[in-house]
Amino acid sequence: MSQTSRPRDTDRKTRVHLTFFDRTKFLALFLLVFFVLVWAGMADNPLLTFSDGIREIANSKSWLLVLFGIEVIRQLHFGLAELLAPYHGIWVKYFNFIDRLIHKLSDWNRYRLSRVIKALLLVALLAVVLGAIYKETPVKALFLAPKALWSALPMLGQLLFAVFFIIIQFGAMFWFLSRGGIDTYFPDDIRTRFSDVWGQDHVLNRIRENLLFLESPESIEAHGGYVPGGLLLWGPPGTGKTLMAESMAGETGKPFVFVDPGAFNNMFFGVGVLKVKSLFRKLRKLALRYGGVVVFFDEADSLGNRGISTQARSAPAVFGEECHGGAYLAPTTAELLMRDAFVAGTAGGGGGGMGTLQALLTELSGLKKPRGFFNRVLRRALGMRPKNPPKYRILVVMATNMPEALDEALLRPGRIDRMYRVGYPSKAGRIRTYEGYLSKVSHSLTPEDVDKLATITPYATGATIKDTINEALIMAIRNGRTSITWSDVIKAKQLKELGPSEDVEYIERERHAVAVHEACHGVMAYLVRHHMSIDLATIEKGSDYLGMVASIPPDDQFTRWKSEYEADILVSLASLAGERMFFSGDNSSGVSGDLESATTIASFMEGHWGMGSTVSSHASNRRFEVGAPGGGKPRDAKDDSKALRVALADRIEDNLAGLLTKSEEILRENRSKVLALAHALEAHKTISGEDVIAVMEGGVGPLVDGRPYSNPENIALIESYHDSAVVAHLGHKKPEIALPVFEA
């Protein structure tokens, strides 16, 4: 069906129809003035009737009726031009020269001329009304008006004072509520430089480019470009995002404005908007005074996301309390599990209040309107164009560890022009960071020790490295020394990763069960997971675990393979397979975290990474509501989704069942190694990765001598002790045989 567009004014055969208001506004004004004059005459002469008053005003103010008649004729002319095309055509053809003369003026001059004419007309009518009231000529009555206003000032002043007092009360309250949460540091207050930021050289090199444009914007603006005004630093906590922002201000010699994450959270609606306006008013002043300013929004995800409701965050636990299931996983895998649990347990990000984010978006890329009272009001009143605002050199820096929680409108170019990931430092970056913090204290670590320390802490951030060195110094001072040794650093690392162990003792049968559980993890990790090295194994109870086997990658690795994920699952399932094998088919609740880890990895392998029996992506199928393949008859979307989940769950279960069987076979073939490692754990509670290797290979470790475990007689004693522990487990009593003790 074709649709016709509204005709242009130049294509119309008749005049454009006036609205009712435009047609009657002057007629109503003249009538109002006429009847006001009639009312004034009747007020002065009580004997004058209404009809006599109309006749008297009509005779004395006949010019008012003339104006009324002219307006009537003008409206009749407009009406005929709106209805009759020939009449309108003749008028346009022969009398349109008036419009042509008027339109020779610019739009700006015509607008000012029309305002002057309307103002003079209103003054003239006011003079006529005042002349009738004061019984003076209109011109003289106009000059008497200020006198009457002056006499009424006391009463008007009281009313205005009451109004302004109420306004001042509300203004003072909102001003007080809008304070706080924003700290300003001037150039002399900031001592941080880029040399104080270690391990993030690749990000600093890109930031230097932004600062170069901030210092000399003409280098890019002269060629038609613009200075990037927004940076987003995102990455894990503790990687130095805040330190980088502070160093930017220190390097440029510009003021640094720090915006607290909760600065825009307020009790009353609208206060957050006032804070945003006040913040950018301050930034503009600082930018003009110092030639630029750096503003830093820490934890920018607190600004919220439009359209996402804020709900309580209650992410489910990923790992069980009985066994620290994530400790023996690769850090990237553990991070994936934590992110998956977080997404499942949250419905959206927080927010700074309705309107706050919108106000921030407007300030970041709003209209560059003229600013200043003189510029906006006085220049316009004098008929002068307001001056355009200057170019404010404001560098907006935001930091977050959850970029997915930020609003898309905030991240668009023009607001946030560049986004840099501040990730975990590389090994070289960790070495540089360790050297930087160790240079501040006395220590006896060699370069080889620092290199090894950087290797065994693959995902250490600047914050964790600083804290580890400080904790090592505390341990040294506690032992009466002022210099840090290698053992101090290792103990500090274990304390920070595991937390302080609880001062509890297991009963014998439970101690043995926990040792066997962790020994199964350790043996499986040693045998099948070659992409990771065992860092330590412990059965000392912590705050949220009974024991753990922690592993670390020997090198920085950025891709993961199917064989590696299968090895992770085998290590996870080793606890279930081992408990069932060593305790006659029984197993504890301590395997819950291990099963959750294994299931999550298997789910990603089957549905996302192409590492399962099918190659289709479950994420894509769910997004596009694709049904399960092979359906004989059509189903609705709900049935398709259910079928997809069932099919995926079946494939995951088949994969896990196969790997569980494989895990049982490996542990059965290495039964003596599992019992040997369990004995070492029971004897020493916490051992290092080198000690685990010593037990497996019959060597000598830092704490454990593994040579006795190569003796078949010792293994037979361990088997007897295990059998006694199993009997005690079934009967809930103490084992009859004590833990064997071996001498080298």
C-alpha positions, 0 to 999 in steps of 0.5 A, a space after each residue: 500500500 503506497 503512502 504519500 508524504 506530507 506536501 512541502 509548504 512550497 508545493 501547497 496551493 493554499 496557505 498553511 492553516 493557522 492553529 486556533 491559538 495563533 488565530 485568536 491570540 491578538 484578538 483576545 489580547 485587545 479584548 482583554 485590554 478593552 475590558 480592563 479599561 472598562 473596569 477601570 472606568 467603572 471603578 472610578 465612577 460608581 454611577 457608570 453602567 457597564 454599557 455606558 462604560 463600553 461606549 465611553 471607552 469606545 469613544 475615547 480609545 477608538 484606536 483600540 477598536 481600529 487595531 481590533 478591526 485590522 486584526 479581524 481583517 488580517 485573520 479573514 485574509 488568512 482564512 481566505 488564503 487557507 480555503 481558496 487556492 486562486 486567492 492565495 495564488 494572486 496574493 503570492 504572485 503580486 504581494 509577496 515582495 513584503 516577505 521577500 524583503 523581510 527574508 533578506 534579513 538573517 534568521 538571527 536578525 529577524 528573530 531579534 527584530 520580532 522580539 523587539 516589536 513584541 516587547 514594544 507592543 506589550 509596553 504600549 498596551 501596559 502604558 494604556 492600561 496604567 494611564 486609565 488606572 492613574 488617569 494620566 497620559 499613557 507615557 506619564 503613567 508608565 513612569 509612575 509604575 515604578 513608584 507604585 512598585 516601590 510602595 508595595 516592596 515591603 509586602 513583596 519582600 516578605 513574600 520573596 524572603 519566605 520563598 527564598 528561605 524555603 529554597 535555601 533550606 532545600 538547597 543547603 540540605 542537598 548541597 550537604 548530602 552531595 558532599 563526600 566521596 570525591 577527593 582531589 590531589 594536586 600535582 605536588 601531592 602526587 609522588 607516584 610515577 610510572 617507575 613505581 608500577 612493575 610488571 605491566 610495561 605493555 599497558 604503560 606503553 599504551 598509556 604513555 601515548 594517551 598522556 602524550 596527546 593530553 600534554 600536546 593535543 595539537 599533535 593530533 587535532 591539527 590533523 583532524 583527529 581528537 584526543 582520546 578522553 576515556 580509558 578503561 583499565 580492567 582485569 583481576 583485583 590487585 594488578 595495579 589499576 589504581 596505581 596506574 591511574 595515580 601514576 598518570 597524574 604524577 607523570 603529567 603534573 596534573 591534578 588527580 581526582 579520585 571518585 570513591 566507588 560509593 560516591 553516587 550511592 545516596 538515600 534521596 533521589 537526585 542527589 547522585 545527579 547533583 554529585 555528577 554535575 558538581 564533579 564535572 564542574 570541578 573538573 572543568 575548573 581544574 582543567 582550565 587552571 592546570 591545562 588538564 586533569 585526570 579523574 579516576 573512577 575506582 570500581 566502575 561497575 558500581 555505576 550500574 547497568 541500565 535495565 538490569 535489576 539489582 538483586 542480592 548476590 548469593 553465588 553458590 559455593 564452588 568447592 566443597 568444604 571438606 576438600 579444597 577442590 580448586 587447589 589442585 586445578 589449574 588457576 585458569 580452570 579455577 577462575 573459570 569455575 568461579 566466574 561460572 558460579 558467579 554468573 549463575 548466582 547473580 542477576 545484575 550489577 549494583 547501581 548508583 541510583 536512578 538517573 546517576 548513570 544517565 547524568 554521567 553519560 551526558 556529562 561524558 559526551 553531552 552537548 558542548 553548551 556555552 557556560 558562565 552567567 555572563 556568557 549565557 545571559 548577559 551576552 545574549 541579552 545584549 544581542 551577542 552570540 555566546 562564546 563556545 566553551 573551551 576544550 577541557 582537557 579531562 582524562 577519564 580513567 575507570 577501573 573494574 574487574 567486571 567489565 561485563 557489568 558496565 553499561 554498553 553506552 558507557 563503553 562506546 567510543 567518545 566516552 571510553 575510547 580505549 580499553 586495556 586489560 591489566 592482567 596477571 603479570 608474566 614471569 618477567 613481570 613477576 620477577 621485576 615486581 619481586 625485585 622491586 619489593 625485595 629492594 625495600 627490605 633486607 634479604 638473602 635471596 639470590 637471583 635464582 631464588 627470585 626466579 624460582 619464586 616467580 615460577 611457583 607463583 604463576 598468578 601472583 599480582 602486584 598486591 599479593 607479591 607485596 603482601 607476601 614479602 611483608 608477611 615474610 618480613 613479619 615472620 623473620 622479625 618474629 624469629 628475631 631476625 631482620 633479614 628475609 630468608 627463602 624459608 620465610 618467603 615459602 612459609 608466607 606464601 603457604 600462609 597466604 594461599 592456605 590461611 592459618 591452619 586450625 588447631 585441631 587434631 583428627 581422630 586416627 580413622 578420619 586422619 587416615 581417610 583424609 590422607 588417602 583422599 588427598 593421596 589419590 589426588 596427588 598420585 593422579 596429578 603426578 601421573 597424568 597431569 604433566 602441564 602442572 607441577 604439584 606445589 604442596 599437599 596437606 591434611 592440616 585442616 583450614 577454614 574451608 577445607 580438610 586437606 588439599 593438593 595444590 598445583 602450579 603451572 611451570 610456565 606461562 600458558 595461554 591455551 588449554 587442550 582436551 588432554 589437559 582438561 581430561 587430566 584435570 577431571 581425572 585428578 578431580 575424580 580420583 578422590 571418589 574412585 580412591 575412596 570407593 576402592 580403599 574403603 570397600 565401595 564407601 565414600 565421604 561427602 568430601 568429594 562434593 567439591 571435586 564432583 562439581 569441578 569435574 562436572 563443570 569442566 566436562 560441561 564446557 568440554 561437551 557444550 562449548 569447546 568441541 572436546 566431546 562426542 558432538 561439535 555443536 555449541 550448546 551456547 549457540 543452540 540455547 541462544 537461537 532456541 535450536 531443538 535437539 537433532 533427530 526429533 521426529 515431530 515438531 516441538 515447542 521451544 520449551 520442549 526443545 530446550 528440555 531435550 537439549 539439556 537432557 541430551 547434554 546431561 547424558 553426554 556429560 554423564 557418559 564422559 565422566 563415567 568413562 573417566 571415572 573408570 579410567 581413574 579407578 584403573 590408574 589408582 588400582 595399578 598404583 595402589 602402593 604409591 597411594 598408600 605410601 603418599 598417604 603415610 607421608 601425609 599422616 606423618 608430616 601433615 604438610 609436604 612440598 611438591 618435591 616431597 611428593 616426587 620423592 615418595 613417588 620415585 624413592 628419592 629424598 625431598 626437603 622434608 620426606 625421605 622417600 627411600 623407605 617407600 621402595 621397601 616391600 616390607 614397609 609397604 606391607 606394614 602400611 597395608 596392614 595399617 590401612 586394613 586396620 583403619 578400614 575396620 575401625 572406619 566400619 566399626 567407628 572405633 580406633 585402629 588397632 595398629 598404630 601408624 608405622 614409623 620408618 627410619 632411613 
